[in-house]
Amino acid sequence: METPANQFVRLRLEKLHKIRDLGIDPYPVGSHRTHYIADLLQDQAQWITSTAVITISGRLVALRRQGKIGFGNVEDKTARIQIFVQQNAVGEENYELFKLMDTGDFVQVSGALFVTQAGEYSVKVCQITLLSKNIRPLPAVKEKVVEGKTIRYDEFSDIELRYRKRYLDLLLNPHHRQVFELRALIISAIREFLQGREFTEVETPILQPLYGGANARPFITHHNSLDTDLYLRIALELYLKRLVVGGFERVYELGRNFRNEGMDRLHNPEFTMLELYQAFSDLDGMMELTEGLIKHLAANVIGKNELVYQGHTIHIDQPWRKATMIDLVREYTGVDAAGFDADMLGEFCRRKEIEVPEGSGAGKMIALIFERFVEDHLVQPTFVTDFPKEISPLAKAKPGVPMLADRFELIIAGGEFANAFSELNDPFDQRARFEDQARKRALGDDEALVIDEDFLEALEYGMPPMGGLGIGIDRLVMLLTENDSIKEVILFPQMKPETSTD
């Protein structure tokens, strides 16, 4: 038995054939528009008294016909307006085409503006053209007018379907489309902010013979002509640092990274990062830049200094806290880790059932305790400083404290939003750090860094002291648009296959 959905498709296909039989191309090459609909909604009195013929293009989102007259609503990216189609005005042939149209069709409409007897501001159509025939009916969305505004309810709200068929989500839920319009504005504002500070935007390889710059598992592919395996990059860092060696003093990239890891509300295996490097700067310079950038975006793009994120009200405009990791661990657990006592820390981890990877030292255990007992409590913007050097293989040691790295992470609502170093430029120290990472890989840590001999050679030509910063763009957009899931700010998030075969 034919399903209702298939019945609708069959009826629309029948109309498509009738349109072709009329000698009309249902998918013409060209289209035309003189105005966006929002333009026509301004100065309505002037338009009504004008005899000017305007042309709009958009999607039919409502349609009703009775005899030789019909009404519809046409929507473009700016607004929606009613159209009034009368056989006497458009002619019998054109009205016959109008009778074969459905909601969801794209149309081009020409006519003058007037007000109907019911008081509805409308286009009195003199010509209607089909631009694209809709075959699959759009999911129904109910609407009502409240105080002159159209309110949608009973929305297209199936989360799984929204992510899989984002085009329907954007079409039927305009406020979701606004999130991605804001995302574009945020990225543009980041570029303007950095260009104002004399940074140069560059592009570095996505396919790399070695992966590095972060602790993560890569995706592997194969280049047929070279007959060699390549990796999708997990970070932008090592190639950007090569550019600093080459004379770029302030450089940044907004690019895609790929990490072969799990998915949750904060992680997608394909994501967008901002990484930048500023020669002759340091961690303090990166702290000032990070706070300045995010405050600038909140105030000038979003227009807010308070944001609701993960159930918390975040006060962006207030002074941001600075605290060391060891002080925060002491504050929230009572554990004094300043002495890097591996036995004491190991016993604490065993009691609290914290899994410690083989070969981990005191620094790694401090980080694990911080993640378990501290991070979630850091709601307002907090720069967490003085990370253990053990877990910071690309950062300089803190002056006078060799067990610590000159590094910070920005934590907001329990999540990481930025990671910055005073960058390591000593090639001998860097080699020793890489070799230590290699030992960890040998013990089973498949996220440890690999030794990059070409990068080490570049360092031997000399790299100036500098500050480096990484910001996850997707999480930043989540914060600024007040969304709690990364899937809400990535147009096409990675999804599990709909069907699986064993």
For each residue, the residues with C-beta under 8 A, 3 or more apart:
1:
2: 6 7 10
3: 6 7
4: 7 8
5: 8 9 137
6: 2 3 9 10
7: 2 3 4 10 11
8: 4 5 11 12 136 137
9: 5 6 12 13 135 136 137
10: 2 6 7 13 14
11: 7 8 14 15
12: 8 9 15 16 102 133 134 135 136 137
13: 9 10 16 17 135
14: 10 11 17 18
15: 11 12 18 19 100 101 102 133
16: 12 13 19 20 26 133 135
17: 13 14 20 21
18: 14 15 21 22 100
19: 15 16 22 24 26 97 100 130 133
20: 16 17 23 24 25 26
21: 17 18
22: 18 19 93 96 97
23: 20
24: 19 20 97 130
25: 20 28
26: 16 19 20 130 132 133
27: 131 132 133
28: 25 31 129 130 131
29:
30:
31: 28 57 108 129 131
32: 55 57 108
33: 36 55 56 57 108
34: 54 55 56
35: 39 40 54 55 56
36: 33 39 40 56 76 77 78 79
37: 40 41 56 58 74 75 76 78 79 80 81
38: 41 42 78 79
39: 35 36 42 78
40: 35 36 37 44 47 54 56 81 113 123
41: 37 38 44 79 81 121
42: 38 39
43: 46 47
44: 40 41 47 48 113 121
45: 48 49
46: 43 49 50
47: 40 43 44 50 52 113
48: 44 45 113 114 115 121
49: 45 46
50: 46 47 112 113
51: 112
52: 47 112
53: 110 111 112 126
54: 34 35 40 110 111 112 113 123
55: 32 33 34 35 108 109 110
56: 33 34 35 36 37 40 74 76 81 108 109 123
57: 31 32 33 76 106 107 108 109 131
58: 37 74 75 76 106 107
59: 74 75 76 104 105 106 107 171
60: 63 72 73 74 101 102 103 104 105 106 107
61: 73 74 75 80 103 104
62: 71 72 73 103
63: 60 70 71 72 73 101 102 103
64: 70 71 72
65: 69 70 71 98 99
66: 69 70
67:
68: 86 87 88 95
69: 65 66 84 85 86 87
70: 63 64 65 66 84 85 86 98 99
71: 62 63 64 65 82 83 84 85 122
72: 60 62 63 64 82 83 85 101
73: 60 61 62 63 80 81 82 83
74: 37 56 58 59 60 61 80 81 83 107 109 123
75: 37 58 59 61 79 80
76: 36 37 56 57 58 59 79
77: 36
78: 36 37 38 39
79: 36 37 38 41 75 76
80: 37 61 73 74 75 150
81: 37 40 41 56 73 74 121 122 123
82: 71 72 73 116 120 121 122 123
83: 71 72 73 74 109 111 122 123 125 128
84: 69 70 71 114 116 122 123 124 125
85: 69 70 71 72 89 90 95 98 125 128
86: 68 69 70 89 90 95 124 125
87: 68 69 90 91 92 95
88: 68
89: 85 86 111 124 125 126
90: 85 86 87 94 95 98 125 126 127 128
91: 87 94 95
92: 87 95 96
93: 22 96 97
94: 90 91 97 98 127 128
95: 68 85 86 87 90 91 92 98 99
96: 22 92 93 99 100
97: 19 22 24 93 94 100 101 128 130
98: 65 70 85 90 94 95 101 128
99: 65 70 95 96
100: 15 18 19 96 97
101: 15 60 63 72 97 98 105 107 128 130
102: 12 15 60 63 105 133 134 137
103: 60 61 62 63 134 137 138
104: 59 60 61 134 136 137 138
105: 59 60 101 102 130 131 132 133 134
106: 57 58 59 60 130 131 132 134
107: 57 58 59 60 74 101 128 129 130 131
108: 31 32 33 55 56 57 128 129 131
109: 55 56 57 74 83 123 125 127 128 129
110: 53 54 55 125 126 127 128
111: 53 54 83 89 123 124 125 126 127
112: 50 51 52 53 54 123 124 126
113: 40 44 47 48 50 54 121 122 123 124
114: 48 84 122 124
115: 48 119 120 121 122
116: 82 84 119 120 122
117:
118:
119: 115 116
120: 82 115 116
121: 41 44 48 81 82 113 115
122: 71 81 82 83 84 113 114 115 116
123: 40 54 56 74 81 82 83 84 109 111 112 113
124: 84 86 89 111 112 113 114
125: 83 84 85 86 89 90 109 110 111 128
126: 53 89 90 110 111 112
127: 90 94 109 110 111
128: 83 85 90 94 97 98 101 107 108 109 110 125
129: 28 31 107 108 109
130: 19 24 26 28 97 101 105 106 107 133
131: 27 28 31 57 105 106 107 108
132: 26 27 105 106
133: 12 15 16 19 26 27 102 105 130
134: 12 102 103 104 105 106 137 138
135: 9 12 13 16
136: 8 9 12 104
137: 5 8 9 12 102 103 104 134
138: 103 104 134 141 168 171 172
139: 156 168 172
140: 154
141: 138 152 154 155 156 172
142: 152 153 154
143: 150 151 152 153
144: 150 151 153
145: 148 149 150 151
146: 149 151
147:
148: 145
149: 145 146
150: 80 143 144 145
151: 143 144 145 146
152: 141 142 143 155 173 174
153: 142 143 144
154: 140 141 142
155: 141 152 172 173
156: 139 141 161 162 168 169 172 173
157: 162
158: 161 162
159: 162 163
160: 163 164 495
161: 156 158 164 165 168
162: 156 157 158 159 165 166 168 169 173 176
163: 159 160 166 169 487 493 495
164: 160 161 495 498
165: 161 162 168 169
166: 162 163 169 170 491 492
167: 170 171
168: 138 139 156 161 162 165 171 172
169: 156 162 163 165 166 172 173 176
170: 166 167 173 174 176 177 180
171: 59 138 167 168
172: 138 139 141 155 156 168 169
173: 152 155 156 162 169 170 176 177
174: 152 170 177 178
175: 178 179
176: 162 169 170 173 179 180 488
177: 170 173 174 180 181
178: 174 175 181 182
179: 175 176 182 183 477 481 483 488 489
180: 170 176 177 183 184 489 491
181: 177 178 184 185
182: 178 179 185 186 301 302 477 480 481
183: 179 180 186 187 477 481 489
184: 180 181 187 188
185: 181 182 188 189 301
186: 182 183 189 190 297 301 473 476 477 480
187: 183 184 190 191 254 473
188: 184 185 191 192
189: 185 186 192 193 296 297 300 301
190: 186 187 193 194 254 274 293 297 473
191: 187 188 194 195 201 254
192: 188 189 195 196
193: 189 190 196 197 292 293 296 297
194: 190 191 197 199 201 252 276
195: 191 192 198 199 201
196: 192 193
197: 193 194 250 289
198: 195 250
199: 194 195 250 251 252 276 278
200: 248 250 251 252
201: 191 194 195 251 252 253 254
202: 240 243 248 251 252 253
203: 253 255
204: 233 236 239 240 243 253 255
205: 208 233 239
206: 232 233 255 256 258
207: 221 223 230 231 232 233
208: 205 211 230 231 232 233 239
209: 228 230 231
210: 231 450 452 454
211: 208 218 231 232 233 234 235 450
212: 234 235 237 238 449 450 452 455
213: 233 234 235 236 237 238 394 449
214: 234 235 237 257 259
215: 391 447 448 449
216: 234 235 259 260 261 447
217: 234 259 260 261 446 447
218: 211 231 232 233 234 258 259 260
219: 231 232 258 259 260 269
220: 229 230 231 232
221: 207 229 230 231 232
222: 227 228 229 230
223: 207 226 227 228 229 230
224: 227
225:
226: 223
227: 222 223 224
228: 209 222 223
229: 220 221 222 223
230: 207 208 209 220 221 222 223
231: 207 208 209 210 211 218 219 220 221 234
232: 206 207 208 211 218 219 220 221 258
233: 204 205 206 207 208 211 213 218 236 257 258
234: 211 212 213 214 216 217 218 231 257 258 259
235: 211 212 213 214 216 238 257 273 275 470
236: 204 213 233 239 240 253 255 257 273 275 470
237: 212 213 214 240 241 275 394 468 470
238: 212 213 235 241 242 452 455
239: 204 205 208 236 242 243
240: 202 204 236 237 243 244 251 252 253 275 276 277 468
241: 237 238 244 245 277 423 455 458 459 463 468
242: 238 239 245 246 455 458
243: 202 204 239 240 246 247 248 251 277
244: 240 241 247 248 249 251 277 279 463 464 466
245: 241 242 458 459 461 462 463
246: 242 243
247: 243 244
248: 200 202 243 244 251
249: 244 278 279 280 464
250: 197 198 199 200 276 277 278 279
251: 199 200 201 202 240 243 244 248 276 277
252: 194 199 200 201 202 240 274 275 276 277
253: 201 202 203 204 236 240 273 274 275 276
254: 187 190 191 201 272 273 274 473
255: 203 204 206 236 272 273 275
256: 206 270 271 272 273
257: 214 233 234 235 236 270 271 272 273
258: 206 218 219 232 233 234 269 270
259: 214 216 217 218 219 234 269 271
260: 216 217 218 219 269
261: 216 217 267 269
262: 267
263: 267 268 269 494
264: 267
265: 484 485 486 487
266: 415 475 486
267: 261 262 263 264 271 486
268: 263 271 474 486 487 490 493 494
269: 219 258 259 260 261 263 494
270: 256 257 258 494
271: 256 257 259 267 268 472 473 474 486 490
272: 254 255 256 257 472 473 474
273: 235 236 253 254 255 256 257 470 471 472 473
274: 190 252 253 254 469 470 471 473
275: 235 236 237 240 252 253 255 468 469 470
276: 194 199 240 250 251 252 253 289 468 469
277: 240 241 243 244 250 251 252 423 466 467 468 469
278: 199 249 250 281 285 286 289 466 467 468
279: 244 249 250 464 465 466
280: 249 464 465 466
281: 278 285 286 465 466 467
282: 285 286 406 422 465 466 467
283: 286 287 385 406 407 408 420 421 422 467
284: 287 288 467
285: 278 281 282 288 289 467
286: 278 281 282 283 289 290 408 420 421 467 468 469
287: 283 284 290 291 322 383 408 420
288: 284 285 291 292
289: 197 276 278 285 286 292 293 467 469
290: 286 287 293 294 410 418 420 469 471
291: 287 288 294 295 320 381
292: 193 288 289 295 296
293: 190 193 289 290 296 297 471
294: 290 291 297 298 316 381 417 476
295: 291 292 298 299 316 317
296: 189 193 292 293 299 300
297: 186 189 190 193 293 294 300 301 302 476 480
298: 294 295 301 302 304 305 307 316 317 480
299: 295 296 302 303 304 305 316 317
300: 189 296 297 303
301: 182 185 186 189 297 298 480
302: 182 297 298 299 307 480 481
303: 299 300
304: 298 299 307 316
305: 298 299 315 316 317
306: 313 314 315 316 317
307: 298 302 304 313 314 316 479 480 482
308: 311 312 313 314 482
309: 312 314 412 413 478 479 482 484
310: 413 414 415 484
311: 308 484
312: 308 309 379 413
313: 306 307 308
314: 306 307 308 309 379 380 381 412 413 479
315: 305 306 318 380
316: 294 295 298 299 304 305 306 307 381
317: 295 298 299 305 306
318: 315 380
319:
320: 291 380 381 382 383 410
321: 380 381 382 383
322: 287 382 383 385 408
323: 327 328 331 382 383 384 385
324: 327 328 384 385 386
325: 328 329 366 367 370 374 384 385 386 387 388
326: 329 330 336 337 338 366 386
327: 323 324 330 331
328: 323 324 325 331 332 370 374 378 384
329: 325 326 332 333 335 337 366 369 370 373 374
330: 326 327 333 334 335 336 337 338
331: 323 327 328 374
332: 328 329 373 374 377
333: 329 330 348 369 373 374
334: 330
335: 329 330 344 345 348 369
336: 326 330 339
337: 326 329 330 340 341 345 362 366 369
338: 326 330
339: 336
340: 337 345 361 362 363 366 388 403
341: 337 344 345 362
342: 345 346 361 362 365
343: 346 347
344: 335 341 347 348
345: 335 337 340 341 342 348 349 362 365 366 369
346: 342 343 349 350 356 365
347: 343 344 350 351
348: 333 335 344 345 351 352 354 365 369
349: 345 346 352 354 356 365 368 369
350: 346 347 353 354
351: 347 348
352: 348 349 369 372 373
353: 350
354: 348 349 350 365 368 369 372
355:
356: 346 349 360 364 365 368
357: 360 364 440 443 444 445
358: 443 444 445
359: 439 440 443 445
360: 356 357 364 365 368 390
361: 340 342 364 365 390
362: 337 340 341 342 345 365 366 388 390 403
363: 340 366 367 388 389 390 391 403
364: 356 357 360 361 367 368 388 390 391
365: 342 345 346 348 349 354 356 360 361 362 368 369
366: 325 326 329 337 340 345 362 363 369 370 388
367: 325 363 364 370 371 387 388 391
368: 349 354 356 360 364 365 371 372
369: 329 333 335 337 345 348 349 352 354 365 366 372 373 374
370: 325 328 329 366 367 373 374 375 384
371: 367 368 374 375
372: 352 354 368 369
373: 329 332 333 352 369 370
374: 325 328 329 331 332 333 369 370 371 377 378
375: 370 371 378 411 414 415
376: 414
377: 332 374 414
378: 328 374 375 382 384 411 412 413 414
379: 312 314 412 413 414
380: 314 315 318 320 321 412
381: 291 294 314 316 320 321 410 411 412
382: 320 321 322 323 378 410 411 412
383: 287 320 321 322 323 408 409 410
384: 323 324 325 328 370 378 387 408 409 410 411
385: 283 322 323 324 325 407 408
386: 324 325 326 398 401 404 405 407
387: 325 367 384 391 392 395 404 405 407 408 409
388: 325 340 362 363 364 366 367 391 392 403 404 405
389: 363 392 395 397 398 402 403 404 405
390: 360 361 362 363 364 403
391: 215 363 364 367 387 388 405
392: 387 388 389 395 405 407 421
393: 433 434 436 437 449
394: 213 237 421 423 424 430 433 449
395: 387 389 392 405 406 407 421 422 423 424
396: 405 406 421 422 423 424 425 426
397: 389 401 402 404 405 406 429
398: 386 389 401 402 404 405 406
399: 406
400:
401: 386 397 398 404
402: 389 397 398
403: 340 362 363 388 389 390
404: 386 387 388 389 397 398 401
405: 386 387 388 389 391 392 395 396 397 398 421
406: 282 283 395 396 397 398 399 421 422
407: 283 385 386 387 392 395 419 420 421 422
408: 283 286 287 322 383 384 385 387 418 419 420
409: 383 384 387 416 418 419 420
410: 290 320 381 382 383 384 416 417 418 419 420
411: 375 378 381 382 384 414 415 416 417
412: 309 314 378 379 380 381 382 415 417 479
413: 309 310 312 314 378 379 479
414: 310 375 376 377 378 379 411
415: 266 310 375 411 412 475
416: 409 410 411 419 472 475
417: 294 410 411 412 471 472 475 476 479
418: 290 408 409 410 469 470 471
419: 407 408 409 410 416 469 470
420: 283 286 287 290 407 408 409 410 467 468 469 470
421: 283 286 392 394 395 396 405 406 407 424 467 468
422: 282 283 395 396 406 407 465 466 467
423: 241 277 394 395 396 463 465 466 467 468
424: 394 395 396 421 429 430 433
425: 396 430 459 462 463 464 465 466
426: 396 429 430 459
427: 430 431 456 459 460
428: 431 432
429: 397 424 426 432 433
430: 394 424 425 426 427 433 434 456 459
431: 427 428 434 435 451 456
432: 428 429 435 436
433: 393 394 424 429 430 436 437
434: 393 430 431 437 438 449 450 451 452 456
435: 431 432 438 439 451
436: 393 432 433 439 440
437: 393 433 434 440 441 448 449 450 451
438: 434 435 441 442 448 449 450 451
439: 359 435 436 442 443
440: 357 359 436 437 443 445 448
441: 437 438 444 445 446 448 450
442: 438 439
443: 357 358 359 439 440
444: 357 358 441
445: 357 358 359 440 441 448
446: 217 441
447: 215 216 217
448: 215 437 438 440 441 445
449: 212 213 215 393 394 434 437 438 452
450: 210 211 212 434 437 438 441
451: 431 434 435 437 438 456
452: 210 212 238 434 449 455 456
453: 456 457
454: 210 457 458
455: 212 238 241 242 452 458 459
456: 427 430 431 434 451 452 453 459 460
457: 453 454 460 461
458: 241 242 245 454 455 461 463
459: 241 245 425 426 427 430 455 456 462 463
460: 427 456 457
461: 245 457 458
462: 245 425 459
463: 241 244 245 423 425 458 459 466
464: 244 249 279 280 425
465: 279 280 281 282 422 423 425
466: 244 277 278 279 280 281 282 422 423 425 463
467: 277 278 281 282 283 284 285 286 289 420 421 422 423
468: 237 240 241 275 276 277 278 286 420 421 423
469: 274 275 276 277 286 289 290 418 419 420
470: 235 236 237 273 274 275 418 419 420
471: 273 274 290 293 417 418 476
472: 271 272 273 416 417 475 476
473: 186 187 190 254 271 272 273 274 476 477
474: 268 271 272 477 478 486 489 490
475: 266 415 416 417 472 478 479 486
476: 186 294 297 417 471 472 473 479 480
477: 179 182 183 186 473 474 480 481 483 489
478: 309 474 475 481 483 484 485 486 488 489
479: 307 309 314 412 413 417 475 476 482
480: 182 186 297 298 301 302 307 476 477
481: 179 182 183 302 477 478 488 489
482: 307 308 309 479
483: 179 477 478 488 489
484: 265 309 310 311 478 488
485: 265 478 488
486: 265 266 267 268 271 474 475 478 489 490 493
487: 163 265 268 490 493
488: 176 179 478 481 483 484 485
489: 179 180 183 474 477 478 481 483 486
490: 268 271 474 486 487 493
491: 166 180
492: 166
493: 163 268 486 487 490
494: 263 268 269 270
495: 160 163 164
496: 500
497: 500
498: 164
499:
500: 496 497
501:
502:
